[in-house]
Amino acid sequence: MNLYKVNEINNIIMNNIYFYSHIKGIYSAFSNFSNHPVTINNKYYPTTEHYFQSQKFISEPEYMELIRVSATPSIAKKLGSSRNHKLREDWNNVKEDIMLIALRAKFTQHAELKQLLLSTGDKILVEHTKNDKYWGDGGDGTGLNRLGHCLMIIRNEH
């Protein structure tokens, strides 16, 4: 590999901030699994993951509540992944709006997180995981990184 290509790769990497719930460090707070509760519509959610997963089942308030009060974000995600319950019909059209609601709450209700987000400047935020090609980068950059994009939208609003 020539020197130009190496420098190009280093510039790409240096302009990105990678985060994931299992990557330790300050930016792991950008994960929906981070221990930063939010209150949305007068309801308390232990994490933004709890809120996001619960919103998939608006026709089943009891199931939404089960997700909301689940012990961990992993359990909330597992419950939200169940297809034994009726997924809202418009989910694919509203899921990013739901994510933005969750993130707006998180970064307005936790001043230290807002400052952390703003401190990233114009760097590209990347949820780095092979477990998710929609919200993350797919682990190899082929994913859509929609969580990273949503975070950058929130950053630009401040």
Secondary structure as the mmCIF struct_conf table of DSSP 4:
data_model
#
loop_
_struct_conf.conf_type_id
_struct_conf.id
_struct_conf.beg_label_comp_id
_struct_conf.beg_label_asym_id
_struct_conf.beg_label_seq_id
_struct_conf.end_label_comp_id
_struct_conf.end_label_asym_id
_struct_conf.end_label_seq_id
HELX_RH_AL_P HELX_RH_AL_P1 LEU A 3 MET A 14
TURN_TY1_P TURN_TY1_P1 ASN A 15 ASN A 15
STRN STRN1 ASN A 16 PHE A 19
TURN_TY1_P TURN_TY1_P2 SER A 21 HIS A 22
BEND BEND1 ILE A 23 ILE A 23
BEND BEND2 GLY A 25 GLY A 25
HELX_RH_3T_P HELX_RH_3T_P1 ILE A 26 PHE A 30
BEND BEND3 SER A 31 SER A 31
TURN_TY1_P TURN_TY1_P3 ASN A 32 PHE A 33
BEND BEND4 SER A 34 ASN A 35
STRN STRN2 VAL A 38 ILE A 40
TURN_TY1_P TURN_TY1_P4 ASN A 41 ASN A 42
STRN STRN3 LYS A 43 TYR A 45
BEND BEND5 PRO A 46 THR A 47
HELX_RH_AL_P HELX_RH_AL_P2 THR A 48 SER A 54
HELX_RH_3T_P HELX_RH_3T_P2 GLN A 55 PHE A 57
TURN_TY1_P TURN_TY1_P5 ILE A 58 SER A 59
HELX_RH_AL_P HELX_RH_AL_P3 PRO A 61 ARG A 68
TURN_TY1_P TURN_TY1_P6 VAL A 69 VAL A 69
BEND BEND6 ALA A 71 THR A 72
HELX_RH_AL_P HELX_RH_AL_P4 PRO A 73 GLY A 80
TURN_TY1_P TURN_TY1_P7 SER A 81 SER A 81
BEND BEND7 ARG A 83 HIS A 85
TURN_TY1_P TURN_TY1_P8 GLU A 89 ASP A 90
HELX_RH_AL_P HELX_RH_AL_P5 TRP A 91 GLN A 109
HELX_RH_AL_P HELX_RH_AL_P6 ALA A 111 LEU A 118
TURN_TY1_P TURN_TY1_P9 SER A 119 ASP A 122
HELX_LH_PP_P HELX_LH_PP_P1 LYS A 123 LYS A 123
STRN STRN4 ILE A 124 GLU A 127
TURN_TY1_P TURN_TY1_P10 LYS A 130 ASN A 131
BEND BEND8 LYS A 133 GLY A 136
TURN_TY1_P TURN_TY1_P11 GLY A 138 GLY A 141
BEND BEND9 GLY A 143 GLY A 143
HELX_RH_AL_P HELX_RH_AL_P7 ARG A 146 GLU A 157
#
